[in-house]
Each structure stands twice: as C-alpha cells, then as structure tokens.
Amino acid sequence: IAPNSSTKPDYKGIEIKAGRVAIQKNRVNLFSQVPDWKGSKTTRQKVLKDWGYISSDKQGKPRFNLYCTVEANTPNSQGLYFSVDTDRDMLINLGYKDRNLDPQFVVKWDMAKLRERLLEKHKRTFWVSAVSEKVGNNEYFRYDSLVYTSEPKASYMPYLIDTKVITMDYVMHEKEDGSVRDHGFLFKIRPDNISLLFPNPLEFDLRE
C-alpha cells in the first residue's frame, strides 16, 4: 500500500500507520482536516501571506513558506497557537503579530468535524513498527511489532488538544504561479500517548 492522503482507512476498514523503530518517538499523523474556511472568512493564500515567512526552495529561489507545529496556549515561532473553546465546541487558531498587541484570529475548526474525522479514519488501526536497513541505494524493512487500537475516545479530543497531547502542523508554501501548495493540515500525536486516545490497545510481536 503506497503512502496516501485518503480520508478512508487503508485496508478492509483498517487504517495502517507504519514507522521506523529508530524514529518512533516522533509524532504520527492521526488525520488531516482543512479549517472551516467559510466560517473563518479567510483562505489558504491569506493565512500563508499573513503568517508565513520567506525562505529558499530547493532551487534557491525565495518563496513564502509556512511549516510549523501549532499547539494549545503557547505561541510558536510564528506567533501561532490554539485556543479550545468548549462553550462553542470549536478549535480556534490565534496568532500574535506583536506580543504587545492582542492576538489575531487566524482560522477555526468545528470540534465536531475533528471528532468525525477521527472516528472515520481510526475505527480500527494497526500501528506498525519496522526496523530498517539500507543496502546500497535500497532500504529494506522488517516489521517487528504492531499495536492494534479501535473505537477512539473522540470526546477526549478537546482536552488532549488543550494539554498539547494532540498538535497540528501547517505544511504549505507558495508556488511560482501564486497558488498555494499544502500537504494537509496534519493533526498528530506521539506514539507513547496513543493509549490516552485509544483505550485498551493490544500489542503483538510479529517476530514470534
């Protein structure tokens, strides 16, 4: 199964997340979900222009980029952070242009939509760990273990976002024609926190 950005599970209703053992402490993708653009009264282009930064692409040409992690209550290097509005059941992205000024509204997500995406993507999931070895120009994998989870506690999402267990990555840049290329709005979690969202995970040793 090739890497993909499908909103559906990978195989017979099961989502498969595979990673190298050497980097298992890195966050893993839960799902990608675009903001509520209409309700936010903004666009990808405006978010990138307002909060992005100029750096060079692979060819050395300058371009606007926005590659950063957003977590709750603590502004990142771009001044962006999340605020969980439990009364309105929303996740709000705010940002500081200047720490001496009030934060500005950036975009929002309906928390109900985030819960829906989690349940759609992760009703049943295999979290697979692999040992990798490079031989020449090829990389080989041995799948050593997996954790099986099911029925995530979607109602925990506001709390887990508010406590920085779940974070979101912006991964977007401006193309030469002025349009915006994004690789999704990636909601992530660390592997050692999976049990906080998925109760009673089952572990299997594939080497036996």
TILOZA-314957 format. One record per residue (C-alpha): residue in one letter; x, y, z. Coordinates in steps of 0.5 Angstrom, whole numbers, padded with zeros to 4 digits, always signed. Layout:
% TILOZA-314957
aXYZ
...
//
This chain:
% TILOZA-314957
i+0000+0000+0000
a+0003+0007-0002
p+0003+0013+0002
n-0003+0016+0001
s-0008+0022+0004
s-0014+0018+0003
t-0020+0020+0008
k-0021+0013+0009
p-0018+0007+0012
d-0013+0004+0008
y-0015-0004+0008
k-0021-0007+0009
g-0023-0002+0014
i-0017-0002+0018
e-0012+0004+0018
i-0005+0002+0018
k+0001+0007+0020
a+0008+0005+0020
g+0014+0008+0022
r+0021+0006+0023
v+0023+0004+0030
a+0029+0009+0030
i+0024+0015+0030
q+0018+0012+0034
k+0019+0018+0039
n+0017+0023+0033
r+0009+0025+0033
v+0005+0021+0028
n-0001+0023+0024
l-0008+0022+0026
f-0011+0025+0020
s-0011+0032+0016
q-0017+0036+0016
v-0018+0043+0013
p-0020+0049+0017
d-0027+0052+0016
w-0025+0057+0011
k-0032+0060+0010
g-0033+0060+0018
s-0026+0063+0018
k-0028+0068+0013
t-0020+0067+0010
t-0017+0063+0005
r-0010+0059+0005
q-0007+0065+0001
k-0008+0070+0006
v-0006+0065+0012
l+0000+0064+0008
k+0002+0071+0007
d+0000+0074+0014
w+0004+0068+0018
g+0009+0065+0013
y+0016+0067+0012
i+0021+0068+0006
s+0026+0062+0005
s+0029+0059-0001
d+0026+0053-0004
k+0031+0047-0007
q+0033+0051-0013
g+0035+0057-0008
k+0029+0061-0010
p+0026+0065-0005
r+0018+0064-0003
f+0013+0064+0002
n+0013+0058+0007
l+0009+0056+0013
y+0012+0050+0016
c+0011+0050+0024
t+0007+0046+0029
v+0002+0049+0033
e+0000+0047+0040
a-0005+0050+0045
n-0004+0056+0049
t+0004+0057+0048
p+0005+0061+0041
n+0010+0058+0037
s+0016+0062+0033
q+0011+0065+0028
g+0006+0067+0034
l+0001+0062+0033
y-0003+0058+0038
f-0009+0054+0039
s-0015+0056+0044
v-0020+0051+0045
d-0027+0054+0046
t-0031+0049+0050
d-0037+0053+0050
r-0038+0054+0042
d-0034+0047+0041
m-0029+0050+0037
l-0022+0050+0036
i-0019+0057+0035
n-0012+0058+0032
l-0010+0065+0034
g-0003+0069+0033
y+0001+0075+0035
k+0004+0079+0030
d+0007+0083+0036
r+0007+0081+0043
n+0005+0088+0045
l-0002+0087+0042
d-0008+0083+0042
p-0008+0076+0039
q-0011+0076+0032
f-0016+0071+0030
v-0013+0066+0024
v-0018+0060+0023
k-0022+0056+0026
w-0024+0048+0026
d-0031+0046+0029
m-0029+0041+0034
a-0035+0036+0032
k-0032+0036+0025
l-0025+0034+0028
r-0028+0028+0032
e-0032+0026+0026
r-0025+0025+0022
l-0022+0021+0028
l-0028+0016+0028
e-0028+0016+0021
k-0020+0015+0020
h-0019+0011+0026
k-0025+0006+0028
r-0019+0000+0027
t-0012+0002+0027
f-0005-0002+0026
w+0001+0002+0029
v+0006-0002+0026
s+0014-0001+0028
a+0019-0003+0023
v+0027-0004+0023
s+0030-0001+0017
e+0037-0002+0014
k+0040+0001+0008
v+0044-0003+0003
g+0047+0001-0003
n+0041+0005-0005
n+0036+0001-0003
e+0032+0001+0004
y+0029-0006+0007
f+0024-0006+0013
r+0023-0012+0018
y+0016-0011+0021
d+0017-0013+0028
s+0011-0011+0032
l+0004-0007+0032
v-0001-0004+0037
y-0008-0005+0035
t-0013+0000+0037
s-0020+0001+0036
e-0026+0006+0038
p-0022+0012+0040
k-0025+0016+0045
a-0027+0022+0041
s-0030+0026+0046
y-0023+0027+0049
m-0020+0031+0044
p-0021+0038+0046
y-0018+0036+0053
l-0012+0033+0049
i-0011+0039+0045
d-0011+0043+0050
t-0006+0039+0054
k-0001+0039+0048
v-0002+0032+0047
i-0005+0033+0040
t-0002+0038+0036
m-0003+0041+0029
d+0002+0042+0023
y+0002+0047+0018
v+0006+0045+0011
m+0005+0050+0006
h+0008+0054+0001
e+0007+0059-0005
k+0008+0056-0012
e+0011+0060-0017
d+0004+0062-0020
g+0002+0065-0014
s-0002+0059-0012
v-0001+0055-0005
r+0001+0048-0004
d-0001+0045+0002
h+0001+0038+0005
g-0005+0038+0009
f-0007+0041+0016
l-0004+0035+0020
f-0006+0033+0027
k-0001+0029+0030
i+0000+0025+0037
r+0006+0022+0040
p+0006+0014+0040
d+0007+0014+0047
n+0001+0018+0048
i-0004+0013+0044
s-0007+0010+0050
l-0010+0017+0052
l-0014+0017+0046
f-0015+0010+0044
p-0017+0005+0050
n-0014-0002+0051
p-0009-0002+0046
l-0007-0009+0044
e+0001-0010+0043
f+0003-0016+0038
d+0010-0018+0037
l+0011-0020+0030
r+0018-0024+0031
e+0014-0030+0034
//
